[in-house]
Amino acid sequence: MLRKVSRRAGITKPIFPHTLRHCFATHLLEAGVDLRTIQQLLGHRSIRSTVRYTFVSSAVMARVESPLDRLAGLWEPVP
């Protein structure tokens, strides 16, 4: 069924049920859901199984803000 629907949608790459699971986890991560929650949702015993999704998402890396950047507006320069 999954392959039939993917062909109708114009997806040319091979697709398997695990592909949907992987996409689900990646989208959760990109939406800001923490790894521990994703681990529980996927039923992983080890956090190591869940951590592999962090290597996929560049969107998460792009949202990271340095704590030093937040300090910039907290003080005034000394004349």
C-alpha positions as a Python dict, from the first residue, in 0.01 Angstrom:
ca = {
    (1, 'M'): (0, 0, 0),
    (2, 'L'): (278, 243, 95),
    (3, 'R'): (465, 188, -231),
    (4, 'K'): (145, 226, -432),
    (5, 'V'): (61, 558, -264),
    (6, 'S'): (418, 685, -298),
    (7, 'R'): (415, 611, -671),
    (8, 'R'): (88, 804, -707),
    (9, 'A'): (247, 1095, -523),
    (10, 'G'): (537, 1093, -768),
    (11, 'I'): (797, 972, -518),
    (12, 'T'): (1059, 786, -716),
    (13, 'K'): (1290, 677, -434),
    (14, 'P'): (1224, 344, -261),
    (15, 'I'): (1004, 393, 46),
    (16, 'F'): (948, 162, 341),
    (17, 'P'): (742, 190, 662),
    (18, 'H'): (1063, 274, 849),
    (19, 'T'): (1102, 577, 619),
    (20, 'L'): (782, 722, 768),
    (21, 'R'): (911, 658, 1121),
    (22, 'H'): (1238, 833, 1036),
    (23, 'C'): (1055, 1133, 886),
    (24, 'F'): (827, 1153, 1190),
    (25, 'A'): (1125, 1169, 1426),
    (26, 'T'): (1311, 1422, 1211),
    (27, 'H'): (1008, 1652, 1188),
    (28, 'L'): (960, 1636, 1565),
    (29, 'L'): (1323, 1730, 1617),
    (30, 'E'): (1299, 2020, 1373),
    (31, 'A'): (984, 2138, 1554),
    (32, 'G'): (1186, 2166, 1875),
    (33, 'V'): (1073, 1850, 2054),
    (34, 'D'): (1349, 1732, 2288),
    (35, 'L'): (1534, 1406, 2225),
    (36, 'R'): (1408, 1238, 2543),
    (37, 'T'): (1047, 1286, 2432),
    (38, 'I'): (1124, 1154, 2083),
    (39, 'Q'): (1300, 856, 2243),
    (40, 'Q'): (985, 773, 2438),
    (41, 'L'): (755, 820, 2138),
    (42, 'L'): (966, 589, 1922),
    (43, 'G'): (1009, 333, 2197),
    (44, 'H'): (1387, 340, 2193),
    (45, 'R'): (1551, 186, 2499),
    (46, 'S'): (1878, 366, 2438),
    (47, 'I'): (1913, 738, 2368),
    (48, 'R'): (2186, 638, 2120),
    (49, 'S'): (1918, 509, 1884),
    (50, 'T'): (1744, 846, 1896),
    (51, 'V'): (2058, 1060, 1871),
    (52, 'R'): (2115, 947, 1512),
    (53, 'Y'): (1830, 1178, 1406),
    (54, 'T'): (2031, 1480, 1519),
    (55, 'F'): (2281, 1417, 1242),
    (56, 'V'): (2007, 1454, 983),
    (57, 'S'): (1867, 1790, 1079),
    (58, 'S'): (2049, 2107, 975),
    (59, 'A'): (1737, 2310, 1061),
    (60, 'V'): (1797, 2244, 1429),
    (61, 'M'): (2156, 2367, 1401),
    (62, 'A'): (2041, 2683, 1225),
    (63, 'R'): (1815, 2776, 1520),
    (64, 'V'): (2089, 2756, 1781),
    (65, 'E'): (2157, 3092, 1942),
    (66, 'S'): (2477, 3161, 2131),
    (67, 'P'): (2424, 3260, 2495),
    (68, 'L'): (2682, 3535, 2437),
    (69, 'D'): (2459, 3691, 2170),
    (70, 'R'): (2181, 3720, 2429),
    (71, 'L'): (2409, 3919, 2660),
    (72, 'A'): (2477, 4190, 2402),
    (73, 'G'): (2180, 4407, 2502),
    (74, 'L'): (2222, 4371, 2879),
    (75, 'W'): (2490, 4630, 2938),
    (76, 'E'): (2593, 4966, 2806),
    (77, 'P'): (2947, 5031, 2689),
    (78, 'V'): (3163, 5234, 2929),
    (79, 'P'): (3268, 5571, 2779),
}
